[in-house]
């Protein structure tokens, strides 16, 4: 069975409303990030900012397998998409990027530190791999309280070689914690290709060192991700933590300050032909489950969401100077 045939088989498994929701979610993340890039370019947003464009299928497919009333999400600094999928208001997310008082952290966290405890979004963490032990701790809390939840812990290929990653996997296996570790391998740790710095090219194999199941999935195919993470979530809830490597690609540089000159135009163009949004769109069209009018309506709604978020952030007040020392623990 070819990849295309496999994809068509997956499409036929699910109802049209679910498939349209996946497509709509990916479009929302893409249009939001495009607006963020535009706002950064005219200096409405400053500081560190890492866009998710190209990787949408990983977060959308994975988080579609969750029940966020009981499950939790933690990720690194490329976190805008995960935050929105957790149900955070795009306006509050954009305002946080603008550093405005109406932001989800009142303008104090910025792009890398989006957080909403009520929606089980525990960050947004700026230090590479720092959140992996925290996610493991959240999984321990679920286990200790005998709850039915699971944790999805997203991180990039650059985090794989941090000691915190290895310590966390070991502890999760020893304690049989309900957690799925998802390596979003976008193939570059900042400006260095992952296979230049890693003795192991297939990161899913790293789970074997801790007697943990590891798998690899096409991170440009949202349905393949959904299938893989759905299975991993069920295993994790039974006390079998899982490591999943999602092979994906970022279309922009590492951050807004990175021109990405270490990549060829041909390489980027090749991956743009594997755009996760266009893959699902084409599959749905081939099955007669999506018209150009329907796609256009979804895209208009996504662009409207991004425009409204930017307008809200623009009109929001700056934080009051009196708030400078609030939320500081001594």
C-alpha positions as CSV (number, residue, x, y, z in Angstrom):
1,X,0.0,0.0,0.0
2,X,1.4,3.4,-1.0
3,X,1.4,6.4,1.3
4,X,-1.3,8.1,-0.8
5,X,-3.5,4.9,-0.6
6,X,-2.9,4.8,3.1
7,X,-4.0,8.4,3.5
8,X,-7.1,7.8,1.4
9,X,-7.9,4.8,3.7
10,X,-7.5,7.0,6.7
11,X,-9.8,9.7,5.2
12,X,-12.6,7.2,4.7
13,X,-12.4,6.1,8.4
14,X,-13.6,9.5,9.7
15,X,-16.7,11.6,9.3
16,X,-16.6,14.8,7.3
17,X,-17.1,17.1,10.3
18,X,-14.1,15.8,12.1
19,X,-11.9,16.0,9.0
20,X,-13.1,19.6,8.3
21,X,-12.2,20.5,11.9
22,X,-8.7,19.2,11.5
23,X,-8.3,21.3,8.3
24,X,-9.8,24.4,9.9
25,X,-7.5,24.1,12.9
26,X,-4.4,23.8,10.7
27,X,-5.6,26.8,8.7
28,X,-6.1,28.8,11.9
29,X,-2.6,28.1,13.1
30,X,-1.1,29.0,9.8
31,X,-3.0,32.3,9.4
32,X,-2.3,33.2,13.0
33,X,1.5,32.7,12.5
34,X,1.5,34.6,9.3
35,X,-0.1,37.5,11.1
36,X,2.4,37.2,13.9
37,X,5.2,37.3,11.3
38,X,3.7,40.4,9.7
39,X,3.3,42.2,13.1
40,X,6.9,41.3,14.0
41,X,8.1,42.7,10.8
42,X,6.5,46.1,11.5
43,X,7.9,46.0,15.1
44,X,4.6,45.6,16.9
45,X,6.1,42.4,18.4
46,X,9.6,42.2,19.8
47,X,11.9,39.8,21.5
48,X,12.1,36.1,20.8
49,X,9.5,34.7,18.5
50,X,9.4,31.2,16.9
51,X,6.8,30.4,14.3
52,X,5.1,27.1,13.8
53,X,4.3,27.3,10.1
54,X,4.8,23.9,8.5
55,X,4.4,21.9,11.7
56,X,0.7,22.3,12.1
57,X,-0.2,18.6,11.5
58,X,1.7,17.5,14.6
59,X,-0.1,19.7,17.2
60,X,-3.5,19.4,15.5
61,X,-3.3,15.7,14.9
62,X,-1.9,14.9,18.4
63,X,-4.2,17.2,20.4
64,X,-7.3,15.9,18.5
65,X,-6.7,12.7,20.5
66,X,-7.0,14.5,23.9
67,X,-9.8,15.3,26.3
68,X,-8.6,18.6,27.6
69,X,-11.0,18.4,30.6
70,X,-8.6,15.8,32.0
71,X,-5.5,15.8,29.8
72,X,-2.5,18.2,29.8
73,X,-0.2,19.8,27.3
74,X,3.4,21.1,27.8
75,X,5.7,22.3,25.0
76,X,8.7,24.4,24.3
77,X,9.0,27.9,23.0
78,X,7.4,27.3,19.6
79,X,4.1,27.3,21.4
80,X,1.5,29.6,19.7
81,X,-0.3,26.7,18.0
82,X,-0.5,24.5,21.0
83,X,-1.9,27.3,23.1
84,X,-4.7,28.0,20.6
85,X,-5.6,24.4,20.3
86,X,-5.9,24.2,24.1
87,X,-8.7,26.7,23.8
88,X,-6.8,29.8,24.7
89,X,-8.3,32.9,23.2
90,X,-6.2,33.9,20.1
91,X,-6.8,37.6,21.1
92,X,-5.1,36.9,24.5
93,X,-2.3,35.0,22.8
94,X,-1.7,37.8,20.4
95,X,-1.9,40.5,23.1
96,X,0.7,38.5,25.1
97,X,3.0,38.6,22.1
98,X,2.5,42.4,21.9
99,X,3.4,42.6,25.6
100,X,-0.1,44.1,26.4
101,X,-2.0,44.0,29.7
102,X,-4.7,41.9,28.1
103,X,-2.3,39.1,27.3
104,X,-2.7,35.7,28.9
105,X,0.2,36.5,31.3
106,X,-0.6,40.3,31.3
107,X,2.2,40.9,28.8
108,X,5.0,39.5,31.1
109,X,5.6,36.1,29.4
110,X,5.7,36.9,25.7
111,X,5.9,34.5,22.8
112,X,7.8,31.7,24.6
113,X,5.8,31.5,27.8
114,X,2.1,31.1,27.0
115,X,0.2,29.5,29.9
116,X,-3.3,28.8,31.0
117,X,-3.8,26.5,33.9
118,X,-7.6,26.3,33.6
119,X,-7.2,25.0,30.0
120,X,-4.4,22.6,31.0
121,X,-1.9,24.4,28.9
122,X,1.2,24.4,31.1
123,X,3.6,26.2,28.7
124,X,5.3,27.4,26.6
125,X,8.8,27.1,28.1
126,X,11.8,29.1,26.9
127,X,14.7,26.9,28.0
128,X,15.4,23.9,25.8
129,X,14.1,20.7,27.4
130,X,13.3,22.4,30.7
131,X,9.7,21.5,30.5
132,X,10.2,17.7,29.9
133,X,10.8,17.0,33.7
134,X,7.8,19.3,34.5
135,X,5.6,17.3,32.1
136,X,6.8,14.1,33.8
137,X,5.9,15.7,37.1
138,X,2.4,16.5,35.9
139,X,2.0,12.9,34.7
140,X,3.1,11.7,38.2
141,X,0.4,13.9,39.7
142,X,-2.2,12.2,37.5
143,X,-0.8,8.8,38.5
144,X,-0.7,9.7,42.2
145,X,-4.3,11.0,42.3
146,X,-5.5,8.0,40.3
147,X,-7.0,10.3,37.6
148,X,-7.7,9.2,34.0
149,X,-5.7,11.9,32.3
150,X,-2.6,11.8,30.1
151,X,0.2,14.3,29.3
152,X,1.4,15.2,25.9
153,X,4.9,16.6,26.1
154,X,6.1,18.3,22.8
155,X,9.7,19.2,22.2
156,X,12.1,19.7,19.3
157,X,15.0,17.6,18.0
158,X,17.4,20.0,19.8
159,X,16.0,18.8,23.1
160,X,16.7,15.1,22.5
161,X,20.4,15.4,23.7
162,X,19.7,17.2,26.9
163,X,20.1,15.2,30.1
164,X,16.6,16.3,31.2
165,X,15.1,14.3,28.4
166,X,16.9,11.0,29.3
167,X,16.2,11.4,33.1
168,X,12.6,12.0,32.4
169,X,12.1,9.0,30.2
170,X,13.8,6.8,32.7
171,X,11.6,8.1,35.6
172,X,8.4,7.8,33.6
173,X,9.1,4.2,32.8
174,X,10.1,3.3,36.4
175,X,6.9,4.9,37.7
176,X,4.7,3.8,34.7
177,X,3.4,7.3,34.1
178,X,0.7,8.4,31.7
179,X,2.7,10.5,29.3
180,X,3.5,10.6,25.6
181,X,6.7,12.3,24.7
182,X,6.5,13.8,21.2
183,X,9.7,14.9,19.4
184,X,8.7,17.4,16.7
185,X,11.7,16.7,14.6
186,X,11.7,19.7,12.2
187,X,15.2,18.7,11.2
188,X,17.1,21.7,12.5
189,X,18.3,22.6,16.0
190,X,18.5,26.3,15.4
191,X,20.8,26.3,12.3
192,X,22.3,22.8,12.5
193,X,20.7,19.7,10.8
194,X,19.9,17.0,13.4
195,X,21.8,14.3,11.6
196,X,25.1,16.2,11.9
197,X,24.9,16.2,15.7
198,X,23.2,13.0,16.6
199,X,24.7,9.5,16.7
200,X,21.2,8.1,16.3
201,X,19.2,9.3,13.3
202,X,15.9,7.6,14.3
203,X,15.0,9.3,17.5
204,X,12.1,6.8,18.2
205,X,14.8,4.2,19.0
206,X,15.9,6.2,22.0
207,X,13.0,4.9,24.0
208,X,14.5,1.4,23.9
209,X,17.2,2.5,26.3
210,X,14.4,2.9,28.9
211,X,12.4,-0.2,27.8
212,X,9.8,2.3,26.3
213,X,7.9,1.8,23.1
214,X,9.1,4.2,20.4
215,X,7.5,5.0,17.0
216,X,8.0,7.3,14.1
217,X,5.2,9.1,12.2
218,X,4.9,11.4,9.2
219,X,4.5,14.7,10.9
220,X,3.2,16.3,7.7
221,X,0.1,14.1,7.6
222,X,-2.4,15.1,10.3
223,X,-4.4,11.9,10.1
224,X,-1.3,9.7,10.5
225,X,-0.3,11.8,13.5
226,X,-3.9,11.4,15.0
227,X,-3.8,7.7,14.5
228,X,-0.3,7.3,16.1
229,X,-1.0,9.6,19.1
230,X,-4.4,8.1,19.7
231,X,-2.8,4.7,20.2
232,X,0.0,6.2,22.3
233,X,-2.5,7.9,24.5
234,X,-4.4,4.7,25.2
235,X,-1.1,2.9,26.0
236,X,0.1,5.7,28.3
237,X,-3.2,5.6,30.3
238,X,-2.5,2.0,31.0
239,X,0.9,2.8,32.5
240,X,3.0,2.5,29.4
241,X,4.7,5.8,28.5
242,X,5.5,6.2,24.8
243,X,8.0,8.2,22.7
244,X,6.9,9.4,19.3
245,X,9.1,11.1,16.7
246,X,7.1,13.2,14.3
247,X,9.2,14.0,11.2
248,X,8.1,17.5,10.2
249,X,9.6,20.7,8.8
250,X,9.4,24.4,9.7
251,X,9.1,26.8,6.7
252,X,10.5,29.8,8.5
253,X,13.9,30.2,10.3
254,X,14.4,29.0,13.8
255,X,13.2,32.4,15.1
256,X,12.2,35.7,13.5
257,X,15.8,36.8,13.6
258,X,17.0,33.8,11.6
259,X,17.2,34.2,7.8
260,X,17.8,30.4,7.5
261,X,20.6,30.7,5.0
262,X,21.9,27.3,6.0
263,X,19.0,25.7,3.9
264,X,18.7,25.7,0.2
265,X,15.7,27.1,-1.6
266,X,15.2,23.8,-3.3
267,X,15.0,22.0,0.1
268,X,12.4,24.4,1.4
269,X,10.4,24.3,-1.9
270,X,10.4,20.5,-1.7
271,X,8.9,20.5,1.8
272,X,6.4,23.2,0.8
273,X,5.1,20.6,-1.7
274,X,4.4,18.4,1.3
275,X,2.4,21.1,3.1
276,X,0.2,19.4,5.7
277,X,-2.7,21.7,4.9
278,X,-2.6,21.0,1.2
279,X,-2.2,17.2,1.8
280,X,-5.4,17.0,3.8
281,X,-7.2,19.4,1.4
282,X,-6.2,17.3,-1.6
283,X,-7.3,14.1,0.2
284,X,-10.7,15.5,1.0
285,X,-11.2,16.8,-2.5
286,X,-10.3,13.4,-3.9
287,X,-12.9,11.8,-1.7
288,X,-15.6,14.4,-2.6
289,X,-15.7,15.7,1.0
290,X,-14.5,19.2,0.3
291,X,-15.3,21.8,-2.3
292,X,-13.3,25.0,-3.1
293,X,-16.1,27.0,-1.7
294,X,-16.0,25.1,1.6
295,X,-12.2,25.5,1.8
296,X,-12.4,29.2,1.0
297,X,-14.9,29.7,3.8
298,X,-12.6,27.9,6.3
299,X,-9.7,30.0,5.2
300,X,-11.7,33.3,5.4
301,X,-12.7,32.3,9.0
302,X,-9.0,31.6,9.9
303,X,-7.9,34.9,8.4
304,X,-10.6,36.8,10.3
305,X,-9.5,35.2,13.6
306,X,-6.0,36.3,13.0
307,X,-7.0,39.9,12.0
308,X,-9.3,40.2,15.0
309,X,-6.5,39.0,17.3
310,X,-4.1,41.6,15.9
311,X,-6.6,44.4,16.1
312,X,-7.4,43.5,19.7
313,X,-3.8,43.4,20.7
314,X,-3.2,46.7,18.9
315,X,-6.0,48.4,20.8
316,X,-5.1,46.9,24.2
317,X,-3.4,49.0,26.9
318,X,0.2,48.7,27.9
319,X,0.8,47.2,31.4
320,X,0.6,49.7,34.2
321,X,4.0,50.6,35.7
322,X,2.6,49.6,39.1
323,X,2.4,46.0,37.9
324,X,6.2,45.8,37.4
325,X,6.8,44.0,40.7
326,X,3.7,41.9,40.8
327,X,3.9,38.1,40.3
328,X,7.5,38.2,41.5
329,X,8.4,35.5,44.1
330,X,11.1,36.2,46.5
